[in-house]
Amino acid sequence: EILQLLADGLTNRQIAERLFLAEGTVKNYVSNILAKIGARDRTQAALRAREMGLV
């Protein structure tokens, strides 16, 4: 769900508010997602997620 919201262009704060999480928690999740799919930034993560059919 976080990956989808990231791909939709939401900030960590917006994702946190939408999912009722702490912003720091979202930051950790995003960092883990970037590492797992081998992306260096949010834009590349969104592109790779779409290419992989994850979003």
Kinemage of the C-alpha trace (Angstrom):
@kinemage 1
@onewidth
@group {chain A} dominant
@subgroup {mainchain}
@vectorlist {calphas} color= white
{ca glu a 1} P 0.000 0.000 0.000
{ca ile a 2} L 2.859 2.368 0.793
{ca leu a 3} L 4.462 1.574 -2.550
{ca gln a 4} L 1.231 2.463 -4.369
{ca leu a 5} L 0.943 5.785 -2.534
{ca leu a 6} L 4.618 6.505 -3.191
{ca ala a 7} L 4.039 5.795 -6.900
{ca asp a 8} L 1.047 8.151 -6.794
{ca gly a 9} L 3.456 10.918 -5.756
{ca leu a 10} L 2.489 11.366 -2.109
{ca thr a 11} L 5.050 12.605 0.397
{ca asn a 12} L 5.989 10.658 3.516
{ca arg a 13} L 3.814 12.999 5.567
{ca gln a 14} L 0.810 12.518 3.270
{ca ile a 15} L 1.239 8.740 3.328
{ca ala a 16} L 1.509 8.792 7.121
{ca glu a 17} L -1.667 10.831 7.479
{ca arg a 18} L -3.597 8.620 5.076
{ca leu a 19} L -2.509 5.366 6.757
{ca phe a 20} L -2.544 6.683 10.342
{ca leu a 21} L 1.181 6.008 10.810
{ca ala a 22} L 4.040 8.072 12.167
{ca glu a 23} L 6.028 9.881 9.494
{ca gly a 24} L 9.204 8.167 10.728
{ca thr a 25} L 7.586 4.769 10.242
{ca val a 26} L 6.735 5.635 6.644
{ca lys a 27} L 10.295 6.861 6.092
{ca asn a 28} L 11.617 3.493 7.290
{ca tyr a 29} L 9.198 1.594 5.056
{ca val a 30} L 10.137 3.710 2.040
{ca ser a 31} L 13.857 3.152 2.700
{ca asn a 32} L 13.272 -0.598 2.879
{ca ile a 33} L 11.234 -0.549 -0.336
{ca leu a 34} L 13.980 1.371 -2.160
{ca ala a 35} L 16.574 -1.166 -1.026
{ca lys a 36} L 14.451 -4.190 -1.922
{ca ile a 37} L 13.711 -3.088 -5.475
{ca gly a 38} L 17.146 -1.560 -6.030
{ca ala a 39} L 16.005 2.011 -6.534
{ca arg a 40} L 18.075 5.036 -5.624
{ca asp a 41} L 15.157 7.455 -5.217
{ca arg a 42} L 11.375 7.658 -5.079
{ca thr a 43} L 10.984 8.329 -8.793
{ca gln a 44} L 13.032 5.307 -9.763
{ca ala a 45} L 11.121 3.224 -7.209
{ca ala a 46} L 7.809 4.238 -8.774
{ca leu a 47} L 9.059 3.403 -12.276
{ca arg a 48} L 10.467 0.033 -11.219
{ca ala a 49} L 7.328 -0.844 -9.293
{ca arg a 50} L 5.247 -0.170 -12.411
{ca glu a 51} L 7.644 -2.176 -14.603
{ca met a 52} L 7.470 -5.080 -12.144
{ca gly a 53} L 3.684 -4.915 -12.000
{ca leu a 54} L 3.667 -4.130 -8.294
{ca val a 55} L 1.411 -1.095 -8.675
